[in-house]
């Protein structure tokens, strides 16, 4: 928590330097890698100790797994763009293209530096020795225009089935603990996809915020991808190998909201979120000690997160496409000028924050970018 507060202080302290020139935080995604408690580590290690076979078999299995990790990774979730029925009229075709863009939003955040090691200790038992795992899933907090958008909590499955998979397949599963999502704070309609910049205080004769009266089939997607690099015993480098991914799809309906918020809690909520994929545990690099003693390190990895929202439109909006198209064209012509965006990414240990900053002064953002580096 201290690291999070420290990092937030850095970001907002930089912003405050330019408060008179008007930069504001439009968007913010904060990601943290969770770590396993000492008691949980002891329980996992006890299980592994009871299940371990000979080191020779483990090392042979490890080499096979590493080969398959490099050549056959888990299938990634592909989010299909919404395809509207082909139409003849040029204006309606143009309107359809604009609607398709504004019904989709995609953003991502990635760790660009070394994270907290995947294991808390080195090993003498091979590159895939699962003892002393330190990684325990992800926590994400996101904002849009300064308003809370999402909180997501997860952990690594360490029940008997989860531990069995870690030991026998060198893979781990992810468990979703809870999700809080505010659909009325979402990025849809994504007007910026059509180069339309709006003022929240102005009236445009068209909704500039999400409405279930106009949109349907709202879907939230989160994808985690884990990438690792390591040295094998032949001192050959495996660089940026994708070990696997987890894909989460959450349909958001108005009937499922509690006080305008979608809430999921494991073991409490009636519905089950759609989670697919798995991931190999991170290989340890070969790091021999003096005297030629074989030893493997603690595992280096990077994480990429893709966050996306997409939806459809209601029949009423489709039927009134001419009026909506006129409004969109008017908004496009009257768009605000002199507004600039800048992505600022900060990372500290296992915490990363991405902020999208907006200002009416390009020089202010240039100075802001230099200060943030």
C-alpha positions in Angstrom: 0.0 0.0 0.0 2.9 2.4 0.8 4.3 1.7 -2.7 1.0 2.5 -4.3 0.6 5.7 -2.4 4.2 6.7 -3.2 3.7 6.1 -6.9 0.4 8.0 -7.0 2.1 10.9 -5.2 4.8 11.0 -7.9 2.2 11.1 -10.7 0.0 13.7 -9.2 2.9 15.8 -7.9 4.0 16.1 -11.5 0.5 17.0 -12.6 0.2 19.7 -10.0 3.2 21.5 -11.5 1.1 22.3 -14.5 -2.3 22.9 -12.9 -2.4 26.4 -14.3 -2.0 25.2 -17.8 -4.9 22.8 -17.4 -3.6 19.2 -17.8 -6.1 16.7 -16.4 -6.1 12.9 -15.9 -8.6 11.4 -18.3 -7.8 7.8 -17.7 -5.9 5.7 -15.2 -5.2 2.0 -14.9 -3.3 0.6 -11.9 -2.0 -3.0 -11.8 -0.4 -4.9 -9.0 1.0 -8.4 -8.8 -0.1 -10.1 -5.6 2.4 -12.2 -3.5 1.7 -15.3 -1.5 1.8 -15.3 2.3 4.4 -17.2 4.3 1.7 -19.7 5.6 0.5 -20.4 2.1 4.1 -20.9 0.8 4.7 -23.4 3.6 1.5 -25.3 2.7 2.4 -25.4 -1.0 6.0 -26.5 -0.2 4.7 -29.3 2.1 2.5 -30.5 -0.7 5.3 -30.5 -3.2 7.7 -32.3 -0.9 5.1 -35.1 -0.5 4.6 -35.3 -4.3 8.1 -35.0 -5.6 9.7 -37.7 -7.6 13.3 -38.0 -8.5 15.2 -34.9 -9.7 16.1 -36.7 -12.9 12.4 -37.1 -13.9 11.6 -33.5 -13.0 14.4 -32.2 -15.1 13.4 -34.3 -18.1 9.8 -33.2 -17.7 11.0 -29.6 -17.4 12.8 -29.7 -20.7 9.8 -31.1 -22.5 7.5 -28.5 -21.0 9.8 -25.6 -22.0 9.8 -26.8 -25.6 6.0 -26.9 -25.7 5.9 -23.5 -24.0 7.9 -22.0 -26.8 6.1 -23.8 -29.6 2.5 -24.2 -28.5 1.1 -21.4 -26.3 -2.5 -21.1 -25.2 -4.9 -19.7 -27.7 -5.6 -16.0 -27.1 -9.1 -14.5 -27.0 -9.9 -12.7 -30.2 -12.5 -10.0 -29.8 -14.4 -9.7 -33.0 -15.4 -6.2 -34.1 -19.2 -5.7 -34.3 -20.2 -6.2 -37.9 -23.4 -4.5 -38.9 -25.5 -5.6 -41.9 -24.2 -4.3 -45.2 -26.1 -1.4 -46.5 -26.2 0.4 -49.8 -26.6 4.0 -48.9 -23.3 5.8 -48.4 -24.5 7.8 -45.4 -25.8 4.8 -43.6 -22.6 3.0 -44.4 -20.6 5.9 -42.9 -22.8 6.0 -39.9 -22.4 2.3 -39.4 -18.6 2.6 -39.4 -18.7 5.4 -36.9 -21.0 3.4 -34.6 -18.8 0.3 -34.9 -15.8 2.4 -33.7 -17.6 4.0 -30.8 -19.0 0.7 -29.6 -15.4 -0.7 -29.1 -12.7 0.4 -26.7 -9.3 -1.2 -26.2 -6.5 -0.3 -23.8 -3.5 -2.1 -22.4 -0.9 -1.8 -19.8 2.3 -3.8 -19.4 5.2 -4.2 -17.0 8.3 -3.0 -18.8 10.8 -3.7 -16.1 11.6 -6.8 -13.9 8.8 -7.7 -11.5 8.9 -9.2 -8.1 10.5 -12.6 -8.8 8.1 -15.5 -9.6 9.8 -17.5 -6.8 11.0 -16.2 -3.5 14.1 -18.5 -3.4 16.5 -20.1 -5.9 16.5 -23.9 -6.4 18.9 -26.8 -6.7 16.1 -29.1 -8.2 15.7 -27.8 -11.8 14.3 -25.0 -13.9 10.7 -25.8 -13.1 10.9 -26.6 -9.4 7.6 -25.2 -8.2 8.7 -24.7 -4.6 8.6 -21.2 -3.0 6.2 -19.6 -5.6 5.9 -15.9 -4.9 3.4 -15.0 -7.6 -0.3 -14.9 -6.6 -2.4 -13.4 -9.3 -3.3 -9.8 -10.2 -5.1 -6.8 -8.8 -6.4 -4.1 -11.1 -8.0 -0.7 -10.4 -9.1 1.5 -13.3 -10.6 5.0 -13.6 -12.2 6.9 -16.5 -12.4 10.7 -16.3 -11.5 10.5 -12.6 -14.4 8.2 -11.8 -14.0 4.6 -10.7 -14.5 2.2 -13.5 -13.3 -1.2 -12.2 -11.7 -3.1 -9.3 -10.6 -6.7 -10.0 -9.0 -9.2 -7.6 -7.6 -12.7 -8.4 -5.2 -15.3 -7.1 -3.5 -18.5 -8.2 -5.4 -21.7 -7.6 -3.7 -23.6 -4.7 -6.4 -26.1 -3.8 -5.5 -29.8 -4.3 -6.4 -29.7 -8.0 -4.5 -26.4 -8.5 -1.4 -27.7 -6.8 -1.6 -31.0 -8.7 -1.6 -29.0 -12.0 1.4 -26.9 -10.9 3.4 -30.0 -10.0 2.4 -32.5 -12.7 1.9 -30.1 -15.6 4.0 -27.1 -14.6 1.0 -24.9 -15.2 -1.2 -22.8 -12.9 -4.8 -21.7 -13.0 -6.2 -18.3 -12.0 -9.1 -17.8 -9.7 -11.3 -14.6 -9.7 -12.1 -13.4 -6.2 -14.2 -10.4 -7.0 -15.0 -7.8 -9.7 -16.7 -4.4 -9.3 -17.5 -2.6 -12.6 -19.4 0.7 -13.2 -20.9 0.5 -16.7 -22.1 4.1 -16.6 -18.5 5.2 -16.2 -17.3 3.1 -19.1 -15.5 4.3 -22.3 -18.5 3.7 -24.5 -19.5 5.6 -26.6 -15.9 5.8 -27.6 -16.3 9.1 -29.5 -12.5 9.6 -29.7 -12.4 6.7 -32.1 -14.1 9.1 -34.5 -11.9 12.0 -33.6 -14.7 13.7 -31.7 -13.7 15.5 -28.5 -16.5 16.6 -26.2 -17.0 18.9 -23.3 -18.9 17.1 -20.5 -20.7 20.3 -19.6 -22.1 20.9 -23.1 -25.3 19.7 -24.7 -24.9 17.9 -28.0 -28.4 16.6 -28.6 -26.9 13.1 -28.3 -25.9 10.9 -25.5 -22.2 11.1 -24.8 -22.3 8.6 -21.9 -23.4 5.0 -21.8 -27.1 4.2 -21.7 -28.8 0.8 -21.7 -31.6 2.5 -23.6 -29.3 2.8 -26.6 -26.7 0.1 -26.1 -27.1 -3.6 -25.6 -24.9 -6.7 -25.1 -22.2 -4.8 -23.2 -19.2 -7.0 -22.7 -16.1 -6.4 -20.6 -13.0 -8.3 -21.6 -9.7 -8.7 -19.6 -6.7 -10.6 -20.9 -3.5 -11.3 -19.0 -0.5 -12.5 -21.0 2.7 -13.6 -19.2 6.1 -13.4 -21.0 9.4 -14.7 -19.7 13.1 -14.9 -20.5 15.6 -17.3 -19.1 19.0 -19.1 -19.7 19.1 -22.9 -20.0 21.9 -25.1 -19.0 23.6 -24.7 -22.4 23.7 -20.9 -21.6 21.3 -20.3 -24.5 18.8 -17.4 -24.0 15.1 -17.9 -24.4 13.9 -14.3 -24.8 10.3 -13.0 -24.5 8.6 -16.4 -24.7 4.9 -16.3 -24.2 4.0 -18.8 -21.5 0.2 -18.5 -21.7 -2.7 -16.2 -21.1 -6.0 -15.9 -19.1 -9.0 -14.5 -20.9 -12.0 -13.2 -19.0 -15.4 -12.3 -20.5 -18.0 -10.6 -18.4 -21.4 -9.8 -20.0 -22.9 -6.8 -18.2 -26.7 -6.5 -18.1 -28.8 -3.8 -16.5 -30.8 -6.5 -14.5 -27.5 -7.7 -12.9 -26.6 -4.3 -11.4 -26.7 -3.4 -7.8 -27.0 0.4 -7.2 -25.7 0.9 -10.8 -22.7 -1.4 -10.2 -22.0 -4.9 -11.5 -20.7 -6.9 -8.5 -19.2 -10.4 -8.6 -17.9 -12.2 -5.5 -16.7 -15.7 -5.6 -18.9 -18.1 -3.6 -21.5 -15.4 -3.1 -22.7 -14.4 -6.6 -25.0 -16.8 -8.4 -23.4 -16.3 -11.8 -20.0 -17.6 -12.8 -17.6 -15.5 -14.9 -16.2 -16.9 -18.1 -12.5 -17.5 -17.6 -10.4 -19.5 -20.1 -6.7 -20.3 -20.6 -3.9 -21.3 -18.4 -0.2 -20.6 -18.1 3.1 -22.4 -17.6 4.9 -21.5 -14.4 7.9 -19.2 -15.1 11.2 -21.1 -15.8 14.2 -20.4 -13.6 17.4 -19.3 -15.3 20.4 -21.6 -14.9 22.8 -19.9 -12.4 25.6 -22.3 -11.4 27.4 -21.6 -8.1 31.1 -21.7 -7.6 32.5 -25.2 -7.8 30.1 -26.1 -10.6 27.1 -26.7 -8.3 24.0 -26.6 -10.4 21.6 -23.9 -9.3 18.5 -22.2 -10.8 17.3 -18.6 -10.1 14.0 -17.1 -9.1 12.3 -16.5 -12.4 11.9 -13.2 -14.4 8.7 -12.4 -16.2 6.6 -9.6 -17.7 2.9 -9.2 -17.8 0.7 -7.5 -20.4 -3.0 -6.7 -19.7 -5.5 -5.9 -22.4 -8.7 -4.3 -21.2 -11.6 -3.8 -23.6 -15.3 -2.9 -23.7 -17.7 -3.5 -26.5 -21.4 -3.5 -27.1 -24.2 -3.4 -29.7 -26.9 -0.9 -30.3 -30.7 -1.1 -29.8 -33.2 -1.4 -32.7 -34.5 2.1 -31.9 -31.1 3.6 -32.4 -30.6 1.7 -35.6 -34.0 2.8 -36.9 -33.2 6.5 -36.2 -29.8 6.3 -37.8 -30.3 9.5 -39.9 -30.9 11.7 -36.9 -27.9 10.1 -35.1 -25.7 10.5 -38.1 -26.5 14.2 -38.4 -25.6 14.7 -34.7 -22.3 12.8 -35.1 -21.4 14.9 -38.1 -22.2 18.1 -36.3 -20.2 17.0 -33.3 -17.3 16.1 -35.6 -17.3 19.5 -37.2 -17.6 21.4 -33.9 -14.9 19.4 -32.1 -12.7 21.2 -29.6 -9.3 22.2 -30.9 -6.0 22.5 -29.2 -6.4 19.5 -27.0 -3.6 17.0 -26.6 -3.2 13.6 -25.0 -0.1 12.0 -23.4 0.3 8.5 -22.0 2.5 8.5 -18.8 3.5 5.1 -17.5 5.2 4.7 -14.1 6.4 1.5 -12.5 7.7 0.7 -9.1 8.4 -3.0 -8.2 5.3 -5.0 -8.8 3.0 -2.0 -9.2 2.4 -0.2 -12.5 0.3 2.9 -13.2 -0.7 4.2 -16.6 -2.3 7.7 -16.8 -3.7 9.4 -19.9 -3.2 13.1 -19.5 -5.0 15.8 -21.4 -4.1 19.4 -21.8 -5.0 22.4 -24.0 -1.3 23.2 -24.2 1.0 21.0 -26.2 4.1 22.7 -24.6 2.7 21.9 -21.1 2.5 18.2 -22.0 6.0 18.3 -23.4 7.3 19.6 -20.1 5.2 17.2 -18.2 6.6 14.3 -20.3 10.2 15.3 -19.5 9.5 15.7 -15.8 7.8 12.3 -15.6 10.8 10.4 -17.1 
